């Protein structure tokens, strides 16, 4: 394997792979946080709608 090939592989392993891992981790945590926030908002709105429906009777 030539020096150029080894340098390209080393650069890829030391820069691209860790950045991809950080990006993937950040994406998955943001998706989970968004899901939790949407669930809380849905529960809040459902409770509010339930209170309004009880008030109309």
mmCIF file of the N, C-alpha and C atoms, coordinates in Angstrom:
data_MODEL
# 
_entry.id   MODEL 
# 
loop_
_atom_site.group_PDB 
_atom_site.id 
_atom_site.type_symbol 
_atom_site.label_atom_id 
_atom_site.label_alt_id 
_atom_site.label_comp_id 
_atom_site.label_asym_id 
_atom_site.label_entity_id 
_atom_site.label_seq_id 
_atom_site.pdbx_PDB_ins_code 
_atom_site.Cartn_x 
_atom_site.Cartn_y 
_atom_site.Cartn_z 
_atom_site.occupancy 
_atom_site.B_iso_or_equiv 
_atom_site.pdbx_formal_charge 
_atom_site.auth_seq_id 
_atom_site.auth_comp_id 
_atom_site.auth_asym_id 
_atom_site.auth_atom_id 
_atom_site.pdbx_PDB_model_num 
ATOM 1   N N  . UNK A 1 1  ? 0.847   -1.165 0.000  1.00 0.00 ? 1  UNK A N  1 
ATOM 2   C CA . UNK A 1 1  ? 0.000   0.000  0.000  1.00 0.00 ? 1  UNK A CA 1 
ATOM 3   C C  . UNK A 1 1  ? 0.896   1.233  0.000  1.00 0.00 ? 1  UNK A C  1 
ATOM 4   N N  . UNK A 1 2  ? 0.556   2.176  -0.863 1.00 0.00 ? 2  UNK A N  1 
ATOM 5   C CA . UNK A 1 2  ? 1.406   3.359  -0.997 1.00 0.00 ? 2  UNK A CA 1 
ATOM 6   C C  . UNK A 1 2  ? 1.196   4.317  0.185  1.00 0.00 ? 2  UNK A C  1 
ATOM 7   N N  . UNK A 1 3  ? 2.117   5.222  0.329  1.00 0.00 ? 3  UNK A N  1 
ATOM 8   C CA . UNK A 1 3  ? 2.038   6.212  1.398  1.00 0.00 ? 3  UNK A CA 1 
ATOM 9   C C  . UNK A 1 3  ? 0.798   7.085  1.233  1.00 0.00 ? 3  UNK A C  1 
ATOM 10  N N  . UNK A 1 4  ? 0.504   7.449  0.003  1.00 0.00 ? 4  UNK A N  1 
ATOM 11  C CA . UNK A 1 4  ? -0.672  8.274  -0.257 1.00 0.00 ? 4  UNK A CA 1 
ATOM 12  C C  . UNK A 1 4  ? -1.954  7.576  0.207  1.00 0.00 ? 4  UNK A C  1 
ATOM 13  N N  . UNK A 1 5  ? -2.076  6.304  -0.096 1.00 0.00 ? 5  UNK A N  1 
ATOM 14  C CA . UNK A 1 5  ? -3.255  5.540  0.305  1.00 0.00 ? 5  UNK A CA 1 
ATOM 15  C C  . UNK A 1 5  ? -3.353  5.452  1.817  1.00 0.00 ? 5  UNK A C  1 
ATOM 16  N N  . UNK A 1 6  ? -2.238  5.208  2.471  1.00 0.00 ? 6  UNK A N  1 
ATOM 17  C CA . UNK A 1 6  ? -2.236  5.134  3.930  1.00 0.00 ? 6  UNK A CA 1 
ATOM 18  C C  . UNK A 1 6  ? -2.606  6.471  4.561  1.00 0.00 ? 6  UNK A C  1 
ATOM 19  N N  . UNK A 1 7  ? -2.127  7.571  3.976  1.00 0.00 ? 7  UNK A N  1 
ATOM 20  C CA . UNK A 1 7  ? -2.474  8.893  4.493  1.00 0.00 ? 7  UNK A CA 1 
ATOM 21  C C  . UNK A 1 7  ? -3.955  9.193  4.304  1.00 0.00 ? 7  UNK A C  1 
ATOM 22  N N  . UNK A 1 8  ? -4.497  8.813  3.165  1.00 0.00 ? 8  UNK A N  1 
ATOM 23  C CA . UNK A 1 8  ? -5.924  9.024  2.924  1.00 0.00 ? 8  UNK A CA 1 
ATOM 24  C C  . UNK A 1 8  ? -6.744  8.217  3.918  1.00 0.00 ? 8  UNK A C  1 
ATOM 25  N N  . UNK A 1 9  ? -6.390  6.974  4.136  1.00 0.00 ? 9  UNK A N  1 
ATOM 26  C CA . UNK A 1 9  ? -7.108  6.140  5.091  1.00 0.00 ? 9  UNK A CA 1 
ATOM 27  C C  . UNK A 1 9  ? -6.978  6.673  6.516  1.00 0.00 ? 9  UNK A C  1 
ATOM 28  N N  . UNK A 1 10 ? -5.797  7.153  6.871  1.00 0.00 ? 10 UNK A N  1 
ATOM 29  C CA . UNK A 1 10 ? -5.593  7.710  8.204  1.00 0.00 ? 10 UNK A CA 1 
ATOM 30  C C  . UNK A 1 10 ? -6.430  8.971  8.389  1.00 0.00 ? 10 UNK A C  1 
ATOM 31  N N  . UNK A 1 11 ? -6.438  9.834  7.390  1.00 0.00 ? 11 UNK A N  1 
ATOM 32  C CA . UNK A 1 11 ? -7.250  11.042 7.463  1.00 0.00 ? 11 UNK A CA 1 
ATOM 33  C C  . UNK A 1 11 ? -8.719  10.676 7.616  1.00 0.00 ? 11 UNK A C  1 
ATOM 34  N N  . UNK A 1 12 ? -9.176  9.730  6.827  1.00 0.00 ? 12 UNK A N  1 
ATOM 35  C CA . UNK A 1 12 ? -10.572 9.302  6.894  1.00 0.00 ? 12 UNK A CA 1 
ATOM 36  C C  . UNK A 1 12 ? -10.903 8.758  8.280  1.00 0.00 ? 12 UNK A C  1 
ATOM 37  N N  . UNK A 1 13 ? -10.039 7.910  8.807  1.00 0.00 ? 13 UNK A N  1 
ATOM 38  C CA . UNK A 1 13 ? -10.292 7.285  10.106 1.00 0.00 ? 13 UNK A CA 1 
ATOM 39  C C  . UNK A 1 13 ? -10.234 8.293  11.251 1.00 0.00 ? 13 UNK A C  1 
ATOM 40  N N  . UNK A 1 14 ? -9.373  9.292  11.147 1.00 0.00 ? 14 UNK A N  1 
ATOM 41  C CA . UNK A 1 14 ? -9.196  10.239 12.246 1.00 0.00 ? 14 UNK A CA 1 
ATOM 42  C C  . UNK A 1 14 ? -10.124 11.450 12.188 1.00 0.00 ? 14 UNK A C  1 
ATOM 43  N N  . UNK A 1 15 ? -10.743 11.702 11.053 1.00 0.00 ? 15 UNK A N  1 
ATOM 44  C CA . UNK A 1 15 ? -11.586 12.893 10.975 1.00 0.00 ? 15 UNK A CA 1 
ATOM 45  C C  . UNK A 1 15 ? -13.018 12.588 10.567 1.00 0.00 ? 15 UNK A C  1 
ATOM 46  N N  . UNK A 1 16 ? -13.212 11.832 9.534  1.00 0.00 ? 16 UNK A N  1 
ATOM 47  C CA . UNK A 1 16 ? -14.554 11.604 9.009  1.00 0.00 ? 16 UNK A CA 1 
ATOM 48  C C  . UNK A 1 16 ? -15.346 10.665 9.907  1.00 0.00 ? 16 UNK A C  1 
ATOM 49  N N  . UNK A 1 17 ? -14.739 9.589  10.354 1.00 0.00 ? 17 UNK A N  1 
ATOM 50  C CA . UNK A 1 17 ? -15.456 8.605  11.177 1.00 0.00 ? 17 UNK A CA 1 
ATOM 51  C C  . UNK A 1 17 ? -15.921 9.213  12.503 1.00 0.00 ? 17 UNK A C  1 
ATOM 52  N N  . UNK A 1 18 ? -15.070 9.912  13.266 1.00 0.00 ? 18 UNK A N  1 
ATOM 53  C CA . UNK A 1 18 ? -15.566 10.515 14.512 1.00 0.00 ? 18 UNK A CA 1 
ATOM 54  C C  . UNK A 1 18 ? -16.653 11.571 14.270 1.00 0.00 ? 18 UNK A C  1 
ATOM 55  N N  . UNK A 1 19 ? -16.507 12.357 13.214 1.00 0.00 ? 19 UNK A N  1 
ATOM 56  C CA . UNK A 1 19 ? -17.518 13.373 12.916 1.00 0.00 ? 19 UNK A CA 1 
ATOM 57  C C  . UNK A 1 19 ? -18.849 12.716 12.559 1.00 0.00 ? 19 UNK A C  1 
ATOM 58  N N  . UNK A 1 20 ? -18.806 11.628 11.844 1.00 0.00 ? 20 UNK A N  1 
ATOM 59  C CA . UNK A 1 20 ? -20.037 10.896 11.514 1.00 0.00 ? 20 UNK A CA 1 
ATOM 60  C C  . UNK A 1 20 ? -20.670 10.333 12.786 1.00 0.00 ? 20 UNK A C  1 
ATOM 61  N N  . UNK A 1 21 ? -19.875 9.849  13.700 1.00 0.00 ? 21 UNK A N  1 
ATOM 62  C CA . UNK A 1 21 ? -20.407 9.317  14.958 1.00 0.00 ? 21 UNK A CA 1 
ATOM 63  C C  . UNK A 1 21 ? -21.055 10.422 15.786 1.00 0.00 ? 21 UNK A C  1 
ATOM 64  N N  . UNK A 1 22 ? -20.427 11.579 15.870 1.00 0.00 ? 22 UNK A N  1 
ATOM 65  C CA . UNK A 1 22 ? -20.988 12.700 16.617 1.00 0.00 ? 22 UNK A CA 1 
ATOM 66  C C  . UNK A 1 22 ? -22.289 13.171 15.969 1.00 0.00 ? 22 UNK A C  1 
ATOM 67  N N  . UNK A 1 23 ? -22.305 13.242 14.655 1.00 0.00 ? 23 UNK A N  1 
ATOM 68  C CA . UNK A 1 23 ? -23.509 13.661 13.939 1.00 0.00 ? 23 UNK A CA 1 
ATOM 69  C C  . UNK A 1 23 ? -24.650 12.684 14.174 1.00 0.00 ? 23 UNK A C  1 
ATOM 70  N N  . UNK A 1 24 ? -24.361 11.395 14.104 1.00 0.00 ? 24 UNK A N  1 
ATOM 71  C CA . UNK A 1 24 ? -25.390 10.384 14.324 1.00 0.00 ? 24 UNK A CA 1 
ATOM 72  C C  . UNK A 1 24 ? -25.924 10.454 15.755 1.00 0.00 ? 24 UNK A C  1 
ATOM 73  N N  . UNK A 1 25 ? -25.031 10.598 16.721 1.00 0.00 ? 25 UNK A N  1 
ATOM 74  C CA . UNK A 1 25 ? -25.450 10.704 18.123 1.00 0.00 ? 25 UNK A CA 1 
ATOM 75  C C  . UNK A 1 25 ? -26.326 11.942 18.335 1.00 0.00 ? 25 UNK A C  1 
ATOM 76  N N  . UNK A 1 26 ? -25.904 13.066 17.784 1.00 0.00 ? 26 UNK A N  1 
ATOM 77  C CA . UNK A 1 26 ? -26.667 14.303 17.914 1.00 0.00 ? 26 UNK A CA 1 
ATOM 78  C C  . UNK A 1 26 ? -28.042 14.166 17.270 1.00 0.00 ? 26 UNK A C  1 
ATOM 79  N N  . UNK A 1 27 ? -28.096 13.561 16.108 1.00 0.00 ? 27 UNK A N  1 
ATOM 80  C CA . UNK A 1 27 ? -29.375 13.366 15.417 1.00 0.00 ? 27 UNK A CA 1 
ATOM 81  C C  . UNK A 1 27 ? -30.321 12.499 16.236 1.00 0.00 ? 27 UNK A C  1 
ATOM 82  N N  . UNK A 1 28 ? -29.822 11.390 16.766 1.00 0.00 ? 28 UNK A N  1 
ATOM 83  C CA . UNK A 1 28 ? -30.699 10.489 17.519 1.00 0.00 ? 28 UNK A CA 1 
ATOM 84  C C  . UNK A 1 28 ? -31.194 11.133 18.807 1.00 0.00 ? 28 UNK A C  1 
ATOM 85  N N  . UNK A 1 29 ? -30.358 11.895 19.493 1.00 0.00 ? 29 UNK A N  1 
ATOM 86  C CA . UNK A 1 29 ? -30.810 12.545 20.717 1.00 0.00 ? 29 UNK A CA 1 
ATOM 87  C C  . UNK A 1 29 ? -31.811 13.654 20.408 1.00 0.00 ? 29 UNK A C  1 
ATOM 88  N N  . UNK A 1 30 ? -31.617 14.370 19.307 1.00 0.00 ? 30 UNK A N  1 
ATOM 89  C CA . UNK A 1 30 ? -32.574 15.407 18.931 1.00 0.00 ? 30 UNK A CA 1 
ATOM 90  C C  . UNK A 1 30 ? -33.915 14.812 18.531 1.00 0.00 ? 30 UNK A C  1 
ATOM 91  N N  . UNK A 1 31 ? -33.896 13.690 17.846 1.00 0.00 ? 31 UNK A N  1 
ATOM 92  C CA . UNK A 1 31 ? -35.153 13.026 17.469 1.00 0.00 ? 31 UNK A CA 1 
ATOM 93  C C  . UNK A 1 31 ? -35.904 12.598 18.723 1.00 0.00 ? 31 UNK A C  1 
ATOM 94  N N  . UNK A 1 32 ? -35.200 12.035 19.676 1.00 0.00 ? 32 UNK A N  1 
ATOM 95  C CA . UNK A 1 32 ? -35.839 11.598 20.922 1.00 0.00 ? 32 UNK A CA 1 
ATOM 96  C C  . UNK A 1 32 ? -36.405 12.793 21.693 1.00 0.00 ? 32 UNK A C  1 
ATOM 97  N N  . UNK A 1 33 ? -35.664 13.892 21.770 1.00 0.00 ? 33 UNK A N  1 
ATOM 98  C CA . UNK A 1 33 ? -36.140 15.080 22.477 1.00 0.00 ? 33 UNK A CA 1 
ATOM 99  C C  . UNK A 1 33 ? -37.376 15.658 21.792 1.00 0.00 ? 33 UNK A C  1 
ATOM 100 N N  . UNK A 1 34 ? -37.384 15.665 20.490 1.00 0.00 ? 34 UNK A N  1 
ATOM 101 C CA . UNK A 1 34 ? -38.543 16.165 19.753 1.00 0.00 ? 34 UNK A CA 1 
ATOM 102 C C  . UNK A 1 34 ? -39.756 15.273 19.974 1.00 0.00 ? 34 UNK A C  1 
ATOM 103 N N  . UNK A 1 35 ? -39.546 13.971 20.015 1.00 0.00 ? 35 UNK A N  1 
ATOM 104 C CA . UNK A 1 35 ? -40.648 13.034 20.255 1.00 0.00 ? 35 UNK A CA 1 
ATOM 105 C C  . UNK A 1 35 ? -41.250 13.260 21.648 1.00 0.00 ? 35 UNK A C  1 
ATOM 106 N N  . UNK A 1 36 ? -40.400 13.427 22.633 1.00 0.00 ? 36 UNK A N  1 
ATOM 107 C CA . UNK A 1 36 ? -40.871 13.650 24.006 1.00 0.00 ? 36 UNK A CA 1 
ATOM 108 C C  . UNK A 1 36 ? -41.637 14.975 24.094 1.00 0.00 ? 36 UNK A C  1 
ATOM 109 N N  . UNK A 1 37 ? -41.121 16.016 23.460 1.00 0.00 ? 37 UNK A N  1 
ATOM 110 C CA . UNK A 1 37 ? -41.794 17.315 23.489 1.00 0.00 ? 37 UNK A CA 1 
ATOM 111 C C  . UNK A 1 37 ? -43.156 17.237 22.795 1.00 0.00 ? 37 UNK A C  1 
ATOM 112 N N  . UNK A 1 38 ? -43.225 16.543 21.686 1.00 0.00 ? 38 UNK A N  1 
ATOM 113 C CA . UNK A 1 38 ? -44.500 16.400 20.980 1.00 0.00 ? 38 UNK A CA 1 
ATOM 114 C C  . UNK A 1 38 ? -45.497 15.607 21.815 1.00 0.00 ? 38 UNK A C  1 
ATOM 115 N N  . UNK A 1 39 ? -45.038 14.588 22.510 1.00 0.00 ? 39 UNK A N  1 
ATOM 116 C CA . UNK A 1 39 ? -45.931 13.799 23.363 1.00 0.00 ? 39 UNK A CA 1 
ATOM 117 C C  . UNK A 1 39 ? -46.466 14.638 24.516 1.00 0.00 ? 39 UNK A C  1 
ATOM 118 N N  . UNK A 1 40 ? -45.603 15.431 25.143 1.00 0.00 ? 40 UNK A N  1 
ATOM 119 C CA . UNK A 1 40 ? -46.046 16.304 26.230 1.00 0.00 ? 40 UNK A CA 1 
ATOM 120 C C  . UNK A 1 40 ? -47.080 17.314 25.731 1.00 0.00 ? 40 UNK A C  1 
ATOM 121 N N  . UNK A 1 41 ? -46.810 17.902 24.586 1.00 0.00 ? 41 UNK A N  1 
ATOM 122 C CA . UNK A 1 41 ? -47.729 18.879 24.026 1.00 0.00 ? 41 UNK A CA 1 
ATOM 123 C C  . UNK A 1 41 ? -49.073 18.233 23.696 1.00 0.00 ? 41 UNK A C  1 
ATOM 124 N N  . UNK A 1 42 ? -49.047 17.042 23.135 1.00 0.00 ? 42 UNK A N  1 
ATOM 125 C CA . UNK A 1 42 ? -50.290 16.335 22.813 1.00 0.00 ? 42 UNK A CA 1 
ATOM 126 C C  . UNK A 1 42 ? -51.076 16.020 24.084 1.00 0.00 ? 42 UNK A C  1 
ATOM 127 N N  . UNK A 1 43 ? -50.394 15.582 25.135 1.00 0.00 ? 43 UNK A N  1 
ATOM 128 C CA . UNK A 1 43 ? -51.071 15.299 26.404 1.00 0.00 ? 43 UNK A CA 1 
ATOM 129 C C  . UNK A 1 43 ? -51.682 16.566 26.988 1.00 0.00 ? 43 UNK A C  1 
ATOM 130 N N  . UNK A 1 44 ? -50.955 17.667 26.926 1.00 0.00 ? 44 UNK A N  1 
ATOM 131 C CA . UNK A 1 44 ? -51.453 18.935 27.443 1.00 0.00 ? 44 UNK A CA 1 
ATOM 132 C C  . UNK A 1 44 ? -52.698 19.376 26.675 1.00 0.00 ? 44 UNK A C  1 
ATOM 133 N N  . UNK A 1 45 ? -52.641 19.312 25.361 1.00 0.00 ? 45 UNK A N  1 
ATOM 134 C CA . UNK A 1 45 ? -53.778 19.729 24.555 1.00 0.00 ? 45 UNK A CA 1 
ATOM 135 C C  . UNK A 1 45 ? -54.970 18.797 24.737 1.00 0.00 ? 45 UNK A C  1 
ATOM 136 N N  . UNK A 1 46 ? -54.735 17.518 24.903 1.00 0.00 ? 46 UNK A N  1 
ATOM 137 C CA . UNK A 1 46 ? -55.829 16.575 25.141 1.00 0.00 ? 46 UNK A CA 1 
ATOM 138 C C  . UNK A 1 46 ? -56.506 16.867 26.473 1.00 0.00 ? 46 UNK A C  1 
ATOM 139 N N  . UNK A 1 47 ? -55.733 17.164 27.501 1.00 0.00 ? 47 UNK A N  1 
ATOM 140 C CA . UNK A 1 47 ? -56.305 17.521 28.796 1.00 0.00 ? 47 UNK A CA 1 
ATOM 141 C C  . UNK A 1 47 ? -57.110 18.799 28.724 1.00 0.00 ? 47 UNK A C  1 
ATOM 142 N N  . UNK A 1 48 ? -56.583 19.773 28.004 1.00 0.00 ? 48 UNK A N  1 
ATOM 143 C CA . UNK A 1 48 ? -57.283 21.042 27.844 1.00 0.00 ? 48 UNK A CA 1 
ATOM 144 C C  . UNK A 1 48 ? -58.601 20.845 27.086 1.00 0.00 ? 48 UNK A C  1 
ATOM 145 N N  . UNK A 1 49 ? -58.574 20.046 26.057 1.00 0.00 ? 49 UNK A N  1 
ATOM 146 C CA . UNK A 1 49 ? -59.788 19.764 25.295 1.00 0.00 ? 49 UNK A CA 1 
ATOM 147 C C  . UNK A 1 49 ? -60.795 19.006 26.154 1.00 0.00 ? 49 UNK A C  1 
ATOM 148 N N  . UNK A 1 50 ? -60.328 18.075 26.969 1.00 0.00 ? 50 UNK A N  1 
ATOM 149 C CA . UNK A 1 50 ? -61.213 17.350 27.871 1.00 0.00 ? 50 UNK A CA 1 
ATOM 150 C C  . UNK A 1 50 ? -61.900 18.275 28.857 1.00 0.00 ? 50 UNK A C  1 
ATOM 151 N N  . UNK A 1 51 ? -61.154 19.252 29.384 1.00 0.00 ? 51 UNK A N  1 
ATOM 152 C CA . UNK A 1 51 ? -61.749 20.216 30.317 1.00 0.00 ? 51 UNK A CA 1 
ATOM 153 C C  . UNK A 1 51 ? -62.806 21.067 29.615 1.00 0.00 ? 51 UNK A C  1 
ATOM 154 N N  . UNK A 1 52 ? -62.541 21.455 28.397 1.00 0.00 ? 52 UNK A N  1 
ATOM 155 C CA . UNK A 1 52 ? -63.510 22.263 27.652 1.00 0.00 ? 52 UNK A CA 1 
ATOM 156 C C  . UNK A 1 52 ? -64.778 21.443 27.366 1.00 0.00 ? 52 UNK A C  1 
ATOM 157 N N  . UNK A 1 53 ? -64.594 20.180 27.046 1.00 0.00 ? 53 UNK A N  1 
ATOM 158 C CA . UNK A 1 53 ? -65.762 19.330 26.750 1.00 0.00 ? 53 UNK A CA 1 
ATOM 159 C C  . UNK A 1 53 ? -66.605 19.116 28.007 1.00 0.00 ? 53 UNK A C  1 
ATOM 160 N N  . UNK A 1 54 ? -65.981 18.976 29.182 1.00 0.00 ? 54 UNK A N  1 
ATOM 161 C CA . UNK A 1 54 ? -66.724 18.818 30.427 1.00 0.00 ? 54 UNK A CA 1 
ATOM 162 C C  . UNK A 1 54 ? -67.474 20.096 30.777 1.00 0.00 ? 54 UNK A C  1 
ATOM 163 N N  . UNK A 1 55 ? -66.925 21.231 30.415 1.00 0.00 ? 55 UNK A N  1 
ATOM 164 C CA . UNK A 1 55 ? -67.553 22.514 30.697 1.00 0.00 ? 55 UNK A CA 1 
ATOM 165 C C  . UNK A 1 55 ? -68.764 22.790 29.825 1.00 0.00 ? 55 UNK A C  1 
ATOM 166 N N  . UNK A 1 56 ? -68.850 22.149 28.666 1.00 0.00 ? 56 UNK A N  1 
ATOM 167 C CA . UNK A 1 56 ? -69.953 22.383 27.747 1.00 0.00 ? 56 UNK A CA 1 
ATOM 168 C C  . UNK A 1 56 ? -71.207 21.621 28.130 1.00 0.00 ? 56 UNK A C  1 
ATOM 169 N N  . UNK A 1 57 ? -71.099 20.628 28.960 1.00 0.00 ? 57 UNK A N  1 
ATOM 170 C CA . UNK A 1 57 ? -72.270 19.780 29.259 1.00 0.00 ? 57 UNK A CA 1 
ATOM 171 C C  . UNK A 1 57 ? -73.222 20.454 30.177 1.00 0.00 ? 57 UNK A C  1 
# 
